């Protein structure tokens, strides 16, 4: 009996079920410790916020730059022509109709990488010559001249273009010395009555800074030369023989200048010599002595080019540009503006004199240059 009772106790004394423990809301680790959910820490949130803000700022400035670049490109294409034609274009590659090409040369003609450096106008004139849709070319000149060599390079391209298509020159405020040298091959020259032109003359200039360096800065120069004239004008004043050599070059260039004017304007050389000698003429006087053909501005020049090409009323006006456009143009102009602002902040009221000295120092060797600035008040 005792064994039966023990069995019954074993059967009926079952362990009571334990109440279930609430399960954690997140998984446990291998060591039984609960793991927190994957919630970013405040530092992680902060770092992500900076990344999002940085991306937003970059996108904002990128959109702003592209918008300004588009405006810059539009202004570069139409700014100098204005509203002369509603269908004006800035790219010769997309022309499908007859057109008059307008090329602008504004500034001192010299090898300095600017738009007046001969590489730019040379490429523009050559591009206009090669394009079959460009039937005539108008060259807008606003220049006091500059390097004789650089001017001669552009003159040569004008001669080549004139052999293929009508070429008309429109003079701006002034087209003197080298500015007139590159203009004389044109079929027609148009100028305003107040335009300053002529200045058919040549001179040679070497800037002597030896005394200024010595007296103002205490800097002196010593040189070892392989030849008597090596380093001419750089480390010592010009000798009589060096001056005579430069004078021969000046005379030769002057003869070339007057000969080109006589041939381009169909004038006797003797008459050209009478009005040359560096004399500056107003547009009103230039018409009477044969240096220009008529009065007028850019519109008049374009109308004459259209007539000479026989285009009638069906034509386009396109500006021939060999400059960076779009975003590249914006960055380039921004770079120039920053340098200009920094220099102006340092010099203040002396900025005007600084630019004049800077321009004069670039005129080294034999030049065709109008060295004066005229201000109308």
C-alpha beads as a LAMMPS data file, in Angstrom:
LAMMPS data file: protein, C-alpha beads

377 atoms
376 bonds

1 atom types
1 bond types

-500.0 500.0 xlo xhi
-500.0 500.0 ylo yhi
-500.0 500.0 zlo zhi

Masses

1 110.0

Atoms # bond

1 1 1 0.000 0.000 0.000
2 1 1 2.768 2.310 0.795
3 1 1 4.223 1.846 -2.649
4 1 1 0.875 2.532 -4.297
5 1 1 0.457 5.663 -2.255
6 1 1 3.879 6.839 -3.203
7 1 1 3.073 6.267 -6.882
8 1 1 -0.159 8.173 -6.591
9 1 1 1.691 11.055 -4.941
10 1 1 4.197 11.085 -7.758
11 1 1 1.414 11.074 -10.367
12 1 1 -0.763 13.765 -8.839
13 1 1 1.939 16.013 -7.506
14 1 1 2.851 17.533 -10.853
15 1 1 4.890 20.754 -10.878
16 1 1 2.757 23.843 -11.171
17 1 1 3.175 25.765 -14.430
18 1 1 5.295 28.905 -14.004
19 1 1 3.883 32.216 -15.211
20 1 1 5.380 33.334 -18.508
21 1 1 7.895 36.134 -18.350
22 1 1 7.306 38.994 -20.727
23 1 1 9.584 38.793 -23.755
24 1 1 11.916 41.719 -24.367
25 1 1 11.048 43.973 -27.297
26 1 1 14.484 43.427 -28.795
27 1 1 16.664 40.332 -29.213
28 1 1 19.080 39.025 -26.620
29 1 1 22.737 38.595 -27.130
30 1 1 24.559 35.324 -26.985
31 1 1 25.271 36.048 -23.304
32 1 1 21.655 36.530 -22.372
33 1 1 21.861 40.316 -22.167
34 1 1 19.223 42.275 -24.058
35 1 1 20.476 44.309 -26.983
36 1 1 19.073 47.796 -27.603
37 1 1 17.428 48.481 -30.951
38 1 1 19.459 50.054 -33.804
39 1 1 18.657 53.662 -32.871
40 1 1 21.215 56.259 -34.045
41 1 1 22.991 58.123 -31.327
42 1 1 22.787 61.946 -31.121
43 1 1 26.307 62.183 -32.576
44 1 1 25.305 60.029 -35.545
45 1 1 22.238 62.202 -36.152
46 1 1 24.383 65.334 -35.988
47 1 1 26.968 64.005 -38.464
48 1 1 24.275 62.952 -40.909
49 1 1 22.683 66.372 -40.632
50 1 1 25.956 68.091 -41.600
51 1 1 26.306 65.814 -44.613
52 1 1 22.784 66.605 -45.815
53 1 1 23.357 70.334 -45.293
54 1 1 26.661 70.223 -47.173
55 1 1 25.093 68.423 -50.139
56 1 1 22.247 70.954 -50.203
57 1 1 24.669 73.887 -50.198
58 1 1 26.741 72.357 -53.023
59 1 1 23.627 71.787 -55.126
60 1 1 22.433 75.342 -54.470
61 1 1 25.711 76.917 -55.575
62 1 1 25.957 74.601 -58.590
63 1 1 22.516 75.701 -59.773
64 1 1 23.402 79.342 -59.132
65 1 1 26.678 79.036 -61.087
66 1 1 24.986 77.382 -64.056
67 1 1 22.282 80.051 -64.054
68 1 1 24.807 82.872 -64.000
69 1 1 26.866 81.093 -66.640
70 1 1 23.872 80.997 -68.939
71 1 1 23.333 84.729 -68.431
72 1 1 27.031 85.399 -69.066
73 1 1 26.942 83.378 -72.278
74 1 1 23.852 85.243 -73.478
75 1 1 25.401 88.619 -72.733
76 1 1 28.637 87.630 -74.447
77 1 1 26.700 86.566 -77.513
78 1 1 24.436 89.586 -77.890
79 1 1 25.906 92.346 -75.756
80 1 1 28.028 94.059 -78.377
81 1 1 25.496 93.748 -81.185
82 1 1 22.419 94.707 -79.196
83 1 1 19.131 94.268 -81.024
84 1 1 20.471 94.587 -84.554
85 1 1 18.777 91.343 -85.549
86 1 1 16.228 89.281 -83.703
87 1 1 17.796 86.081 -84.994
88 1 1 21.356 86.835 -83.879
89 1 1 23.527 83.840 -83.136
90 1 1 26.881 83.293 -81.434
91 1 1 28.042 80.029 -82.930
92 1 1 29.027 79.612 -86.544
93 1 1 28.752 75.835 -86.371
94 1 1 24.934 75.968 -86.326
95 1 1 24.419 78.452 -89.137
96 1 1 22.098 77.300 -91.896
97 1 1 21.414 80.669 -93.564
98 1 1 23.572 83.370 -95.085
99 1 1 25.039 85.612 -92.415
100 1 1 27.227 88.610 -91.687
101 1 1 29.954 87.809 -89.167
102 1 1 30.865 90.475 -86.593
103 1 1 34.296 90.345 -84.950
104 1 1 35.202 92.704 -82.100
105 1 1 38.736 93.846 -81.323
106 1 1 38.760 96.054 -78.239
107 1 1 42.009 96.930 -76.470
108 1 1 45.758 97.114 -76.942
109 1 1 47.156 94.782 -79.599
110 1 1 49.912 92.774 -77.942
111 1 1 50.962 89.250 -77.057
112 1 1 49.376 89.012 -73.621
113 1 1 46.770 86.254 -73.961
114 1 1 43.810 88.663 -73.997
115 1 1 41.147 88.997 -76.704
116 1 1 43.438 91.460 -78.547
117 1 1 46.369 89.081 -78.602
118 1 1 46.809 88.206 -82.303
119 1 1 46.004 84.526 -81.768
120 1 1 42.362 85.403 -80.980
121 1 1 41.540 87.704 -83.939
122 1 1 43.566 85.473 -86.259
123 1 1 41.456 82.449 -85.301
124 1 1 38.232 84.459 -85.591
125 1 1 39.070 85.808 -89.043
126 1 1 40.147 82.393 -90.248
127 1 1 36.975 80.798 -88.890
128 1 1 34.817 83.385 -90.660
129 1 1 36.731 82.773 -93.893
130 1 1 36.253 79.006 -93.746
131 1 1 32.527 79.070 -92.968
132 1 1 30.508 78.988 -96.233
133 1 1 27.460 80.634 -94.637
134 1 1 29.360 83.781 -93.632
135 1 1 29.137 85.956 -96.733
136 1 1 30.693 89.136 -95.321
137 1 1 32.597 90.207 -92.208
138 1 1 32.450 93.371 -90.103
139 1 1 35.474 94.039 -87.894
140 1 1 34.682 96.355 -84.993
141 1 1 37.952 98.070 -83.995
142 1 1 38.395 100.030 -80.787
143 1 1 42.147 100.029 -80.256
144 1 1 45.087 102.428 -79.830
145 1 1 47.386 99.899 -81.508
146 1 1 50.298 98.181 -79.808
147 1 1 52.958 95.761 -80.935
148 1 1 54.062 96.172 -84.550
149 1 1 54.528 92.428 -84.961
150 1 1 51.141 91.560 -83.470
151 1 1 49.453 94.178 -85.666
152 1 1 51.134 92.770 -88.770
153 1 1 49.843 89.262 -87.982
154 1 1 46.256 90.541 -87.893
155 1 1 46.826 92.667 -91.032
156 1 1 47.905 89.534 -92.904
157 1 1 44.719 87.699 -91.896
158 1 1 42.661 90.675 -93.046
159 1 1 44.323 90.504 -96.457
160 1 1 43.558 86.782 -96.763
161 1 1 39.926 87.298 -95.734
162 1 1 39.464 90.232 -98.098
163 1 1 40.520 88.040 -101.024
164 1 1 37.553 85.746 -100.296
165 1 1 34.757 87.899 -98.855
166 1 1 33.765 91.561 -98.386
167 1 1 35.316 93.067 -95.245
168 1 1 34.035 96.237 -93.577
169 1 1 35.677 97.959 -90.603
170 1 1 33.593 99.796 -88.028
171 1 1 35.704 102.111 -85.852
172 1 1 34.778 102.772 -82.256
173 1 1 36.086 105.595 -80.073
174 1 1 39.503 105.266 -81.619
175 1 1 41.327 103.116 -84.137
176 1 1 44.763 104.666 -84.215
177 1 1 48.269 103.556 -85.150
178 1 1 48.209 99.740 -85.001
179 1 1 44.404 99.973 -84.849
180 1 1 44.453 101.741 -88.215
181 1 1 47.151 99.412 -89.550
182 1 1 44.828 96.402 -89.206
183 1 1 41.896 98.412 -90.627
184 1 1 43.425 99.735 -93.850
185 1 1 42.995 96.498 -95.910
186 1 1 39.189 96.643 -95.528
187 1 1 36.913 97.279 -98.506
188 1 1 35.098 100.023 -96.575
189 1 1 35.994 101.865 -93.365
190 1 1 33.162 103.390 -91.316
191 1 1 33.833 105.789 -88.421
192 1 1 32.054 108.323 -86.263
193 1 1 32.852 112.017 -86.626
194 1 1 34.423 111.964 -83.145
195 1 1 36.490 108.832 -83.744
196 1 1 40.233 109.320 -83.279
197 1 1 42.141 107.605 -86.061
198 1 1 45.269 107.859 -88.151
199 1 1 48.378 108.138 -85.953
200 1 1 50.337 106.506 -88.762
201 1 1 53.650 106.312 -86.987
202 1 1 56.135 103.964 -85.347
203 1 1 58.477 104.300 -82.404
204 1 1 60.746 102.045 -80.397
205 1 1 60.680 101.999 -76.608
206 1 1 62.774 100.284 -73.973
207 1 1 61.905 100.990 -70.363
208 1 1 65.029 101.986 -68.419
209 1 1 64.472 101.035 -64.778
210 1 1 68.130 100.828 -63.773
211 1 1 68.293 104.196 -61.989
212 1 1 64.878 103.734 -60.390
213 1 1 65.879 100.366 -58.908
214 1 1 69.189 101.766 -57.687
215 1 1 67.972 105.054 -56.220
216 1 1 64.617 103.921 -54.828
217 1 1 65.223 100.293 -53.856
218 1 1 68.996 100.015 -53.671
219 1 1 69.050 97.237 -56.282
220 1 1 71.831 97.165 -58.855
221 1 1 72.468 94.890 -61.830
222 1 1 75.601 93.076 -62.969
223 1 1 75.731 91.108 -66.196
224 1 1 78.064 88.713 -67.990
225 1 1 77.496 88.984 -71.752
226 1 1 78.482 86.760 -74.644
227 1 1 78.104 89.724 -77.015
228 1 1 78.286 93.491 -76.681
229 1 1 74.579 93.931 -77.419
230 1 1 73.344 90.903 -75.495
231 1 1 70.695 91.939 -72.993
232 1 1 70.165 95.204 -74.845
233 1 1 68.522 97.749 -72.553
234 1 1 68.010 95.231 -69.745
235 1 1 71.101 95.609 -67.579
236 1 1 72.594 98.850 -68.929
237 1 1 71.454 101.931 -70.882
238 1 1 71.361 101.721 -74.650
239 1 1 74.614 102.457 -76.440
240 1 1 74.839 104.575 -79.595
241 1 1 75.171 101.455 -81.759
242 1 1 72.126 99.860 -80.119
243 1 1 70.074 103.012 -80.626
244 1 1 71.075 103.100 -84.299
245 1 1 70.038 99.456 -84.703
246 1 1 66.629 100.126 -83.179
247 1 1 66.212 103.214 -85.366
248 1 1 66.806 101.143 -88.501
249 1 1 64.042 98.794 -87.396
250 1 1 61.693 101.719 -86.720
251 1 1 62.333 103.198 -90.176
252 1 1 61.725 99.856 -91.862
253 1 1 58.424 99.287 -90.053
254 1 1 57.334 102.870 -90.806
255 1 1 57.971 102.318 -94.517
256 1 1 55.917 99.129 -94.386
257 1 1 53.116 100.950 -92.549
258 1 1 52.813 103.791 -95.059
259 1 1 53.048 101.386 -98.006
260 1 1 50.196 99.238 -96.647
261 1 1 48.036 102.335 -96.085
262 1 1 48.701 103.562 -99.626
263 1 1 47.784 100.187 -101.109
264 1 1 44.762 99.586 -98.882
265 1 1 43.282 103.057 -99.314
266 1 1 44.336 103.450 -102.970
267 1 1 46.311 106.622 -102.209
268 1 1 49.677 107.821 -103.494
269 1 1 52.507 107.142 -101.062
270 1 1 53.416 110.841 -101.109
271 1 1 49.951 111.803 -99.847
272 1 1 50.121 109.162 -97.129
273 1 1 53.468 110.569 -95.994
274 1 1 51.891 114.025 -95.779
275 1 1 49.129 112.865 -93.435
276 1 1 51.277 110.350 -91.538
277 1 1 54.116 111.149 -89.149
278 1 1 52.041 110.107 -86.131
279 1 1 49.355 112.743 -86.703
280 1 1 45.995 111.963 -85.120
281 1 1 42.834 112.805 -87.060
282 1 1 39.208 113.035 -86.042
283 1 1 36.690 111.031 -88.016
284 1 1 35.335 114.230 -89.521
285 1 1 38.767 115.189 -90.904
286 1 1 39.677 111.599 -91.821
287 1 1 36.914 111.465 -94.422
288 1 1 38.329 114.424 -96.311
289 1 1 41.870 113.001 -96.509
290 1 1 40.797 109.511 -97.538
291 1 1 41.468 107.561 -94.320
292 1 1 37.803 106.502 -94.017
293 1 1 34.906 106.126 -96.449
294 1 1 31.796 107.233 -94.578
295 1 1 30.350 108.212 -91.213
296 1 1 28.326 105.803 -89.132
297 1 1 28.366 103.114 -86.486
298 1 1 28.049 99.361 -86.343
299 1 1 24.588 99.322 -87.937
300 1 1 25.879 101.275 -90.914
301 1 1 28.829 98.914 -91.299
302 1 1 26.560 95.856 -91.244
303 1 1 24.235 97.414 -93.832
304 1 1 27.203 98.087 -96.133
305 1 1 28.457 94.507 -95.678
306 1 1 24.998 93.142 -96.526
307 1 1 24.886 95.269 -99.662
308 1 1 28.369 94.224 -100.808
309 1 1 27.542 90.549 -100.277
310 1 1 24.201 90.900 -102.063
311 1 1 22.225 89.295 -99.235
312 1 1 19.033 91.317 -99.611
313 1 1 16.672 90.971 -96.638
314 1 1 17.338 87.305 -95.884
315 1 1 20.372 87.150 -93.630
316 1 1 21.484 86.683 -90.055
317 1 1 23.953 88.592 -87.914
318 1 1 26.321 86.379 -85.958
319 1 1 29.124 87.344 -83.632
320 1 1 32.287 85.334 -84.151
321 1 1 33.611 84.446 -80.691
322 1 1 36.727 82.520 -79.775
323 1 1 36.387 82.966 -76.013
324 1 1 35.323 80.510 -73.282
325 1 1 31.564 80.412 -72.902
326 1 1 29.174 79.121 -70.282
327 1 1 30.640 77.985 -66.961
328 1 1 34.253 78.392 -68.143
329 1 1 33.580 82.027 -69.082
330 1 1 32.002 82.680 -65.685
331 1 1 34.985 81.237 -63.817
332 1 1 37.441 83.187 -65.987
333 1 1 35.585 86.477 -65.465
334 1 1 35.318 85.755 -61.734
335 1 1 39.070 85.215 -61.549
336 1 1 39.734 88.533 -63.304
337 1 1 37.231 90.341 -61.079
338 1 1 38.851 89.013 -57.909
339 1 1 42.341 90.090 -59.029
340 1 1 41.000 93.514 -60.043
341 1 1 39.236 93.974 -56.701
342 1 1 42.315 92.975 -54.706
343 1 1 44.567 95.371 -56.647
344 1 1 42.034 98.193 -56.382
345 1 1 41.682 97.710 -52.614
346 1 1 45.445 98.080 -52.209
347 1 1 45.990 101.023 -54.557
348 1 1 42.778 102.972 -54.095
349 1 1 42.858 106.245 -56.027
350 1 1 46.158 105.283 -57.677
351 1 1 44.511 102.444 -59.598
352 1 1 44.108 104.564 -62.762
353 1 1 47.782 105.585 -62.820
354 1 1 48.824 102.012 -62.071
355 1 1 46.930 100.682 -65.099
356 1 1 48.504 103.329 -67.342
357 1 1 52.008 102.433 -66.157
358 1 1 51.245 98.724 -66.493
359 1 1 50.071 99.217 -70.088
360 1 1 53.088 101.370 -70.973
361 1 1 55.572 98.854 -69.612
362 1 1 54.160 96.202 -71.944
363 1 1 55.032 98.300 -75.009
364 1 1 58.600 97.134 -75.508
365 1 1 60.519 97.166 -78.782
366 1 1 59.093 98.591 -82.020
367 1 1 55.437 99.528 -81.599
368 1 1 52.539 101.171 -83.442
369 1 1 50.857 102.760 -80.477
370 1 1 48.771 105.839 -79.735
371 1 1 50.097 106.727 -76.268
372 1 1 47.421 109.247 -75.245
373 1 1 44.042 108.915 -73.580
374 1 1 41.269 111.348 -74.446
375 1 1 38.545 112.020 -71.895
376 1 1 35.458 113.996 -72.922
377 1 1 33.784 115.797 -70.008

Bonds

1 1 1 2
2 1 2 3
3 1 3 4
4 1 4 5
5 1 5 6
6 1 6 7
7 1 7 8
8 1 8 9
9 1 9 10
10 1 10 11
11 1 11 12
12 1 12 13
13 1 13 14
14 1 14 15
15 1 15 16
16 1 16 17
17 1 17 18
18 1 18 19
19 1 19 20
20 1 20 21
21 1 21 22
22 1 22 23
23 1 23 24
24 1 24 25
25 1 25 26
26 1 26 27
27 1 27 28
28 1 28 29
29 1 29 30
30 1 30 31
31 1 31 32
32 1 32 33
33 1 33 34
34 1 34 35
35 1 35 36
36 1 36 37
37 1 37 38
38 1 38 39
39 1 39 40
40 1 40 41
41 1 41 42
42 1 42 43
43 1 43 44
44 1 44 45
45 1 45 46
46 1 46 47
47 1 47 48
48 1 48 49
49 1 49 50
50 1 50 51
51 1 51 52
52 1 52 53
53 1 53 54
54 1 54 55
55 1 55 56
56 1 56 57
57 1 57 58
58 1 58 59
59 1 59 60
60 1 60 61
61 1 61 62
62 1 62 63
63 1 63 64
64 1 64 65
65 1 65 66
66 1 66 67
67 1 67 68
68 1 68 69
69 1 69 70
70 1 70 71
71 1 71 72
72 1 72 73
73 1 73 74
74 1 74 75
75 1 75 76
76 1 76 77
77 1 77 78
78 1 78 79
79 1 79 80
80 1 80 81
81 1 81 82
82 1 82 83
83 1 83 84
84 1 84 85
85 1 85 86
86 1 86 87
87 1 87 88
88 1 88 89
89 1 89 90
90 1 90 91
91 1 91 92
92 1 92 93
93 1 93 94
94 1 94 95
95 1 95 96
96 1 96 97
97 1 97 98
98 1 98 99
99 1 99 100
100 1 100 101
101 1 101 102
102 1 102 103
103 1 103 104
104 1 104 105
105 1 105 106
106 1 106 107
107 1 107 108
108 1 108 109
109 1 109 110
110 1 110 111
111 1 111 112
112 1 112 113
113 1 113 114
114 1 114 115
115 1 115 116
116 1 116 117
117 1 117 118
118 1 118 119
119 1 119 120
120 1 120 121
121 1 121 122
122 1 122 123
123 1 123 124
124 1 124 125
125 1 125 126
126 1 126 127
127 1 127 128
128 1 128 129
129 1 129 130
130 1 130 131
131 1 131 132
132 1 132 133
133 1 133 134
134 1 134 135
135 1 135 136
136 1 136 137
137 1 137 138
138 1 138 139
139 1 139 140
140 1 140 141
141 1 141 142
142 1 142 143
143 1 143 144
144 1 144 145
145 1 145 146
146 1 146 147
147 1 147 148
148 1 148 149
149 1 149 150
150 1 150 151
151 1 151 152
152 1 152 153
153 1 153 154
154 1 154 155
155 1 155 156
156 1 156 157
157 1 157 158
158 1 158 159
159 1 159 160
160 1 160 161
161 1 161 162
162 1 162 163
163 1 163 164
164 1 164 165
165 1 165 166
166 1 166 167
167 1 167 168
168 1 168 169
169 1 169 170
170 1 170 171
171 1 171 172
172 1 172 173
173 1 173 174
174 1 174 175
175 1 175 176
176 1 176 177
177 1 177 178
178 1 178 179
179 1 179 180
180 1 180 181
181 1 181 182
182 1 182 183
183 1 183 184
184 1 184 185
185 1 185 186
186 1 186 187
187 1 187 188
188 1 188 189
189 1 189 190
190 1 190 191
191 1 191 192
192 1 192 193
193 1 193 194
194 1 194 195
195 1 195 196
196 1 196 197
197 1 197 198
198 1 198 199
199 1 199 200
200 1 200 201
201 1 201 202
202 1 202 203
203 1 203 204
204 1 204 205
205 1 205 206
206 1 206 207
207 1 207 208
208 1 208 209
209 1 209 210
210 1 210 211
211 1 211 212
212 1 212 213
213 1 213 214
214 1 214 215
215 1 215 216
216 1 216 217
217 1 217 218
218 1 218 219
219 1 219 220
220 1 220 221
221 1 221 222
222 1 222 223
223 1 223 224
224 1 224 225
225 1 225 226
226 1 226 227
227 1 227 228
228 1 228 229
229 1 229 230
230 1 230 231
231 1 231 232
232 1 232 233
233 1 233 234
234 1 234 235
235 1 235 236
236 1 236 237
237 1 237 238
238 1 238 239
239 1 239 240
240 1 240 241
241 1 241 242
242 1 242 243
243 1 243 244
244 1 244 245
245 1 245 246
246 1 246 247
247 1 247 248
248 1 248 249
249 1 249 250
250 1 250 251
251 1 251 252
252 1 252 253
253 1 253 254
254 1 254 255
255 1 255 256
256 1 256 257
257 1 257 258
258 1 258 259
259 1 259 260
260 1 260 261
261 1 261 262
262 1 262 263
263 1 263 264
264 1 264 265
265 1 265 266
266 1 266 267
267 1 267 268
268 1 268 269
269 1 269 270
270 1 270 271
271 1 271 272
272 1 272 273
273 1 273 274
274 1 274 275
275 1 275 276
276 1 276 277
277 1 277 278
278 1 278 279
279 1 279 280
280 1 280 281
281 1 281 282
282 1 282 283
283 1 283 284
284 1 284 285
285 1 285 286
286 1 286 287
287 1 287 288
288 1 288 289
289 1 289 290
290 1 290 291
291 1 291 292
292 1 292 293
293 1 293 294
294 1 294 295
295 1 295 296
296 1 296 297
297 1 297 298
298 1 298 299
299 1 299 300
300 1 300 301
301 1 301 302
302 1 302 303
303 1 303 304
304 1 304 305
305 1 305 306
306 1 306 307
307 1 307 308
308 1 308 309
309 1 309 310
310 1 310 311
311 1 311 312
312 1 312 313
313 1 313 314
314 1 314 315
315 1 315 316
316 1 316 317
317 1 317 318
318 1 318 319
319 1 319 320
320 1 320 321
321 1 321 322
322 1 322 323
323 1 323 324
324 1 324 325
325 1 325 326
326 1 326 327
327 1 327 328
328 1 328 329
329 1 329 330
330 1 330 331
331 1 331 332
332 1 332 333
333 1 333 334
334 1 334 335
335 1 335 336
336 1 336 337
337 1 337 338
338 1 338 339
339 1 339 340
340 1 340 341
341 1 341 342
342 1 342 343
343 1 343 344
344 1 344 345
345 1 345 346
346 1 346 347
347 1 347 348
348 1 348 349
349 1 349 350
350 1 350 351
351 1 351 352
352 1 352 353
353 1 353 354
354 1 354 355
355 1 355 356
356 1 356 357
357 1 357 358
358 1 358 359
359 1 359 360
360 1 360 361
361 1 361 362
362 1 362 363
363 1 363 364
364 1 364 365
365 1 365 366
366 1 366 367
367 1 367 368
368 1 368 369
369 1 369 370
370 1 370 371
371 1 371 372
372 1 372 373
373 1 373 374
374 1 374 375
375 1 375 376
376 1 376 377
